[in-house]
Amino acid sequence: MAPFFLMKYRRQKLITLAGWAALLLLSLACGIPPEHPPRPHPFPLPPIPVDDNAGSPLSNADREFSPQFAPVQSAAFDPTGQWLATAGDDRVITLWNFRTPYIVRRFQGHSAAIVSLAFSPDGKTLASGSRDKTVRLWDAATGRLLQTLNGHSGEVRSVAYSPDGKVVASGGSDHSVKLWDAETGGNLRTLQGHTATVNSVVFSVDGRTLASASDDRTIRLWDVQTGGIFQTLTSHTQPVSAVAFSPDGERFASGGGTAAPFVHHGELKFWSLSTGGEVPAPAFHFSISALAFRPDNQALALAYLGEDRLWNIEIFGLRDGLPLRHYVAHRHRITQLAYSPDGSWLVSVGADKLVRAWH
């Protein structure tokens, strides 16, 4: 005869089984399917992006792209305006059909975050600069890697194509600016003079001058043909984050500042290309991260950190310097602004993983 405690255990087990059976019958009768543990997916799925913007009072963009899985550092339109390239901390270049907007293809090869993008003037090649210290040139139609340009000893912060497409410029944390042969990938010359990270490089409309902006609070104008310095502009009192030439080639804008907690100090300056002197600019005193002239030369867009600790876009008219539009655009730093070639769209990307377009 079994001990009393075993008989009690068996009786309790039978009662439990009977209870589960009754519950199963009841669930089936009510049309409720029984629960089963989830089966593992046969293929690994990417993580769901975290919505860093939940509850934030952002302006409604006219076009939203799928949230990315990492901060977005750069964006560039091709000359037709049909294709938009974006890239960032995920080390991947994403090519979008801007009109749909759907992903067309992805380019992979960099081993660290991609910080800057630039299409060649004919749209056939895409240049990328990365924290892996390289500049890479890609076939825009196929995504095939054409050239890897090695020479920087630090991360590459900015890349730009000359207007004739023959030269690629790059600047980085090694304080140098480099000029590369776009066809062969050879280093044409290295431009030395900055004493801190070079954040932005851009060619003038005629391609003769290269401007570089740096954390050393200066802008330097270089002769592309000889590599000599035309002028060093020193009136900024804060690190300079961005520089951009106006489409008419007569002036250029620079912006920067300090984005420390509870500190809102920045500068926007306009310069004459012919004289290198300052010219009147809209009064602005917030920390600027990005600049873009509208292709019709009628407006300038800038990204800045507002008093609400959100990142904003302000668009100024160039005739009178008055604000035209304002957007509360991103919750985290806006890393790039890019106008479509016809000037009808402005794209902003940021550390909040968003790609947003404003019409």
Buried (B, 14 or more C-beta within 10 A) or exposed (E): EEEEEEEEEEEEEEEEEEEEEEEEEEEEEEEEEEEEEEEEEEEEEEEEEEEBBEEBEBBEBEBEBBBBBBBBBBBBBBEEBBBBBBBBBBBBBBBBEBEEBEEBEEBEBBEBBBBBBBBBBEBBBBBBBBBBBBBBBBEBBEBEBBBEBEBBEBBBBBBBBBBEBBBBBBBBBBBBBBBBBBEEBEBBBEBEBBEBBBBBBBBBBEBBBBBBBBBBBBBBBBEBEEBEBBBEBEEBEBBBBBBBBBBEBBBBBBBBBBBEEEEBBBBBBBBEBEEBEBEEBBEBEBBBBBBBBBBEBBBBBBBBBBEEEBBBBBBBBBEEBEEBBEBBBBBBBBBBBBBBBEBEBBBBBBBBBBBBBBE
